[in-house]
Amino acid sequence: MLLSLLRTGLERVDGRRCVRAALTEPATVAAAAPPGHVWLAAIGKAAESMAHGAHEALGAAIERTLLITRDPPGAQFAPGGALEVLLGAHPLPDERSLAAGERLVQWVDALPPEAQPLFLISGGASSLVEVLEAGATLHDLEELTRQAFAQGIAIGELNARRAAISRIKGGRLAARLRGRPARALFVSDVPQDDPRVIGSGLMGPAASGEDRVERRVVASVDDAVAAVAAAAAALGLTVQAPARRFEGDAARLAARFAHELCLTSAQLCVWGGESTVQVPPHPGRGGRNQHLALSAARLLAGHADLMLLAAGTDGIDGVTEDAGALVDAETWARITLAQLDADRCLQQADSGRALAASEDLVHTGPTGTNVGDLVIGLKLSAAAARAVAHRHGGARSRVL
């Protein structure tokens, strides 16, 4: 059930669907200039998916597409018009990120007078593309990112620090358009869905306030939470879905979620946001969602009526290919039976190794979106929990 609900949330914020809808809805089409001579730049972890949506909506009107993302596009991605693909690095930027940044600047500067620029921005753009200020080096940028991971710095503060040493972040790319009209659609993975923070402000407002970029967030974690809540209610479950997004230390959040799940009268709880983890100098396997899930597993031990899923909506948790984990009352015991010390795994940021041993890792594959994290808690009677597990192919089937 929880995996099915996660899938519903991911489908709601799919970059392809959301961009296509934003570019074809009647009110938007009526207000926009007739499409033609569109130059499209899609940047971020959801860039390919978002670009698909734009091509489905605008078709032959798109003359050029610049795609800057993390992984090579799928073989099925063959849009009309000229296509250029560049790969950057994530979560740590590298020389490819700098090369992609220089190419993006050239692309903007080469826009012909008749071109209609359309920018599609999603999370990951902060690392995938960069042009550094004079005096700043790639080493400086790498160290900034590593320090942020080690200290558990929130994404908003990290992106502000990145923008301070960038020639394209913090609204500087928009300023480079020199007042020409443009559109920017965002899949947001940051608090308050602020374009000044998404991608470190890659297409945020120019500091002068004189740009003519029409900006719109087309997907956020709130949309995913709402979709999960609606789907659960349709199944007849009572639902608790706090409006406020979560943030802060993953272990503390795990304690909060487990406590709320124990005390609530609702059968399902769903939270959206993004946690942080202070990473030791030599971390093991895993990411913040796996750390949160393993921390919660200790508290759920012995509660046969409780299950909790924590997953990144981009399908990637840390530097792993796992989205997160789905833990239950026996997770901690399964880890112990595998002769692993779960507490030590938490201390060493090695939660992925423990959760692999308990067979509780969740794998989604590429999701086409990136809006932060979802945590879903299920509270049913022990008998009902067993019945749900049986209907859905086993309580420990963790692959979407």
GUTOR-959320 format. One record per residue (C-alpha): x, z, y; residue in three letters. Coordinates in steps of 0.001 Angstrom, whole numbers, padded with zeros to 6 digits, always signed. Each point is the difference from the previous one (the first is absolute). Layout:
BEGIN
XZYALA
...
//
This chain:
BEGIN
+000000+000000+000000MET
+002698+000946+002523LEU
+001916-003223-000612LEU
-003194-001987+000486SER
-000671+001808+003275LEU
+003579-000642+001130LEU
-000500-003690-000723ARG
-003158+000015+002120THR
+001908+001549+002901GLY
+002794-002559-000292LEU
-002431-002911-000073GLU
-001625+001209+003213ARG
+003296-000138+001900VAL
+001447-003103-001672ASP
+001903-001889+002690GLY
-001272-003387-001103ARG
-003650+001030+000128ARG
+000273+001916+003260CYS
+001867-002723+001906VAL
-002317-002708-001271ARG
-003024+002028+001101ALA
+001484+000747+003412ALA
+000699-003676+000685LEU
-003352-001314-001223THR
-002547+002540+001215GLU
-002417-001665+002458PRO
+000729+002247+002988ALA
+003748-000606-000260THR
-000309-003741-000507VAL
-002373-000355+002942ALA
+002357+001877+002324ALA
+003188-001735-001103ALA
+001355-003346+001109ALA
-000598-002845-002475PRO
+002642+000397-002702PRO
+002775-002521+000079GLY
+003787-000090+000219HIS
+000184+003527-001430VAL
+003463+001396-000588TRP
-000262+002900-002422LEU
+002540+002807-000460ALA
-000797+002525-002758ALA
+002343+002990-000275ILE
-000096+003052-002278GLY
-000677+001022-003570LYS
-003494-001531+000145ALA
+001188-003160+001764ALA
-000674-002430-002844GLU
-003501+001306-000610SER
-000848-000049+003719MET
+001366-003531+000352ALA
-002212-001122-002884HIS
-003026+001314+001867GLY
+000977-001793+003186ALA
+000469-003330-001793HIS
-003346+000386-001751GLU
-001664+000620+003356ALA
+001796-002543+002201LEU
+001139-002649-002478GLY
+001700-003032+001514ALA
+000007+001578+003458ALA
+003133+001913-001079ILE
+002994-002229+000615GLU
+002834+002415-000749ARG
+000299+003234-001973THR
+002894+002439+000204LEU
-000201+002592-002780LEU
+002298+003046+000107ILE
-000587+002397-002859THR
+001558+002104-002761ARG
-000484-002110-003134ASP
-000015-003754-000616PRO
-003523-001396+000394PRO
-001988-000847-003086GLY
+000187-003510-001374ALA
-003632-000520+001009GLN
+000798+000405+003706PHE
+000259-003586+001226ALA
-001796-000233+003358PRO
-000367-003124+002053GLY
+002431-000626+002846GLY
+003639+000969+000143ALA
+000889+003249-001807LEU
+003132+002086+000500GLU
+000583+003157-002075VAL
+002571+002684+000770LEU
+000562+003183-001979LEU
+001018+003248+001651GLY
+000901+003342-001552ALA
-002183+003065-000462HIS
+000100+002984+000350PRO
+003608-000272+001218LEU
+000687-003021+002241PRO
+002979-002220-000722ASP
+001601-003206+001290GLU
-003041-001977-001164ARG
-002182+002054+002337SER
+002254-000854+002932LEU
+000010-003693-000923ALA
-003803+000055-000217ALA
-000155+001628+003426GLY
+002180-002661+001598GLU
-002131-002715-001578ARG
-003189+001626+001296LEU
+001379+000002+003544VAL
+000961-003683-000329GLN
-003479-000763-001335TRP
-001697+001677+002967VAL
+002299-001700+002493ASP
-000706-003396-001592ALA
-003801+000236+000317LEU
-001182-003273+001555PRO
-002405+000159+002968PRO
-003006-001064-002108GLU
+000643+002503-002825ALA
-002376+002929-000590GLN
+002115+002902-001340PRO
-001587+002187-002664LEU
+001909+003065-001201PHE
-000926+001892-003166LEU
+001757+003378-000163ILE
-000009+002589-002772SER
+001994+003075-000969GLY
+003568-000616-001084GLY
+000699-002207+003007ALA
+002163+002772+001479SER
+002608-000510-002717SER
-000567-003639-000918LEU
+000812-001506+003408VAL
+002258+001195+002803GLU
+002113-001047+002987VAL
+002142+002874+001218LEU
+000819+000963+003553GLU
+003556-000604+001165ALA
+002235+002738-001316GLY
-002273+000911-002919ALA
+001102-000931-003511THR
-001624-000488-003377LEU
+001766+003177-001092HIS
-001734+001881+002821ASP
-003364-001316-001158LEU
+000683+000838-003641GLU
+001108+003541+000890GLU
-003084+000501+002152LEU
-002210-000949-002938THR
+001938+002163-002475ARG
-000155+003010+002323GLN
-003733-000477+000407ALA
-000445+000062-003785PHE
+002239+003045-000378ALA
-001850+001921+002717GLN
-003503-001118-000932GLY
-000639-001476+003460ILE
-003514-001347+000572ALA
-000408-003777+000239ILE
-001013+000065+003663GLY
+003154+001790+001096GLU
+002207-002154-002226LEU
-001467-003195+001423ASN
+000499+001261+003556ALA
+003672+000589-000761ARG
+000305-003454-001534ARG
-001606-001619+003047ALA
+002476+001720+002321ALA
+002933-002030-001405ILE
-001898-003266-000500SER
-000274-003147+002110ARG
-003296-001063-001620ILE
-001832+003260-000757LYS
-001891+002185+002460GLY
-001813-002966+001574GLY
+003127-002022+000703ARG
-001050-002914-002214LEU
-003333-000246+001822ALA
+001875-000013+003310ALA
+001999-002967-001285ARG
-003220-002044-000043LEU
+000141+000135+003810ARG
-003726+000359+000486GLY
-001209-002801-002270ARG
-003221+000766-001949PRO
+000433+001130-003605ALA
-001832+001904-002703ARG
+001291+002777-002237ALA
-001801+001422-003039LEU
+001257+003202-001609PHE
-000276+001675-003374VAL
+000826+003534+001096SER
+001982+002639-001867ASP
+000512+002381+002943VAL
-001978+002886+001552PRO
-002608-001032+002582GLN
+000581-003675-000970ASP
+001956-000495+003219ASP
+001582-003482+000425PRO
+002760+001743+001956ARG
+000992+001715-003265VAL
-000865-002562-002723ILE
+003240-001693-000974GLY
+001708+002115+002696SER
-002081-001871+002573GLY
+001160-003453-001124LEU
-003069-001532+001679MET
-000945+003018+002083GLY
-000818-000363+003702PRO
+002812-001056+002295ALA
+001296+002862+002131ALA
-000919-001924+003148SER
-003644-000069-001137GLY
-000210-003670+000965GLU
-000232-001656-003392ASP
-003063-001980-001112ARG
+000005+000898-003679VAL
-003375+000706-001599GLU
+000592+002791-002525ARG
-002216+001182-002835ARG
+000476+002308-002985VAL
-001815-001605-002938VAL
+000722+002620-002682ALA
+000930+003682-000065SER
-000009+002873-002468VAL
-003344+001150+001418ASP
-001543-003205-001345ASP
+001450+000676-003441ALA
-001258+003597+000021VAL
-003482-001147+000992ALA
-000065-002569-002799ALA
+001061+002569-002609VAL
-002598+002489+001258ALA
-002785-002598-000068ALA
+000916-001154-003520ALA
+000080+003584-001277ALA
-003366+000754+001586ALA
-001417-003122-001651ALA
+001084+001471-003349LEU
-002092+003055+000753GLY
+002866+002307+000939LEU
-000095+002408+002913THR
+002864-000841+002346VAL
+002168+001776+002548GLN
+002031-002313+002254ALA
+001588+001737+003007PRO
+000187-002221+003076ALA
+003398+001306+001067ARG
+002993-001668-001592ARG
+002572+002133-001739PHE
+003659+000237+000944GLU
+002921+002320-000604GLY
+001956+001345-002946ASP
-001169-001389-003351ALA
+000331+003271-001909ALA
-002033+001905+002571ARG
-002630-002706-000003LEU
-000161+000176-003792ALA
-000788+003715+000239ALA
-002677-000701+002604ARG
-001644-002775-002001PHE
+000030+001980-003236ALA
-001504+002995+001813HIS
-002742-002095+001610GLU
-000765-001691-003298LEU
-000360+003358-001733CYS
-002284+001445+002677LEU
-002154-002971+000948THR
-003512-000502-001315SER
+000583-003765+000098ALA
+000934-001908-003142GLN
+002433-002324+001713LEU
+002333+000431+002964CYS
+001856-002824+001708VAL
+002647+000315+002665TRP
+001985-002629+001910GLY
+003265+000308+001904GLY
+003700+000228-000668GLU
+002185+002882-001152SER
+003718+000610+000390THR
+002723+001321-002294VAL
+003408+001399+000926GLN
+002262-002024-002253VAL
+003283+001523-001290PRO
+003284-001926+000373PRO
-000284-001462-003508HIS
-003708-000319-000817PRO
-001306-000947-003385GLY
-002919-002272-000819ARG
-003282+000103+001858GLY
-001675+000034+003392GLY
-002210+002191+002131ARG
-003162-000656-002019ASN
+001688+000853-003277GLN
+001419+003138+001607HIS
-003461+000979+001248LEU
-001618-000699-003368ALA
+002601+001968-001955LEU
-000312+002919+002428SER
-003767-000067-000514ALA
+000375-000183-003798ALA
+001536+003467-000058ARG
-003107+001362+001755LEU
-002458-001951-002145LEU
+001498+001312-003253ALA
-002757+001621-002052GLY
-002817-001460+002123HIS
-001473-002450-002511ALA
-002635-001127+002493ASP
+002460-001238+002634LEU
+001987-003221+000443MET
+001887-001327+003025LEU
+001371-003434+000845LEU
+002500-000646+002804ALA
+001056-003579+000695ALA
+001518-002205+002655GLY
-002345-002825+000917THR
+002888-002466+000027ASP
+000607+000655-003686GLY
+003521+001289+000710ILE
+000927+003685+000101ASP
+003507+000610+001304GLY
+002352-002589-001455VAL
-001925-000199-003286THR
-002500-002570-001187GLU
-002524+002753-000741ASP
-002798+000658+002486ALA
-000234+003724-000762GLY
-001458+002145-002752ALA
-003225+001320-001502LEU
+000396+003584-001213VAL
-002258+002376-001900ASP
-000090+003470-001529ALA
+002537-000905-002706GLU
+002560-001957+002023THR
+002317+002973+000504TRP
-000145+000870-003705ALA
+000768-003603-001028ARG
+003097+000059+002196ILE
+001131+003247-001605THR
-000567-001454-003479LEU
+002227-002900+001029ALA
+002718+002616+000593GLN
+000126-000537+003752LEU
-000040+002657+002710ASP
-002733-001112+002407ALA
+001027+002516+002669ASP
+003535-001329-000061ARG
-001311-003567+000233CYS
-001882+000969+003163LEU
+003106+001610+001483GLN
+002055-003128-000693GLN
-002669-002456+001250ALA
-000154-001266-003574ASP
-003760+000256-000524SER
-000186-003521-001392GLY
+002106+000953-003007ARG
-002288+002917-000815ALA
-003172-002028+000449LEU
+001376-002853-002102ALA
+000547+002534-002789ALA
-003595+001231+000292SER
-001252-003619+000191GLU
-001816+000676+003262ASP
+001548-002608+002298LEU
-002407-002467+001598VAL
+001000-003645+000219HIS
-002078-002430+002064THR
+002363-002890+000512GLY
-000086-001805+003377PRO
-003105+001043+001941THR
+000003-002299+003027GLY
-000382+002916+002385THR
+001789+003010+001482ASN
-002130+002613+001764VAL
+001724+003210-001066GLY
-000983+002243-002898ASP
-003162+000954-001849LEU
-000535+003287-001828VAL
-003094+000268-002194ILE
-001031+003183-001771GLY
-002637+000206-002734LEU
-001851+003189-000926LYS
-002267-000192-003027LEU
-000898+002291-002844SER
+002483-000159-002865ALA
-002556-001817-002162ALA
-000803-002490+002757ALA
+003703-000601+000653ALA
+000558-000806-003682ARG
-003009-002337+000003ALA
+001274-001832+003083VAL
+003457-000337-001561ALA
-001533-001409-003183HIS
-002145-002535+001883ARG
+002957-001222+001991HIS
+002443-000529-002818GLY
+001792+003331-000158GLY
+000887+002640+002549ALA
+003598-001179+000147ARG
-000474-003715+000592SER
+001882-000325+003297ARG
+000265-003768+000593VAL
-002455-001818+002232LEU
//
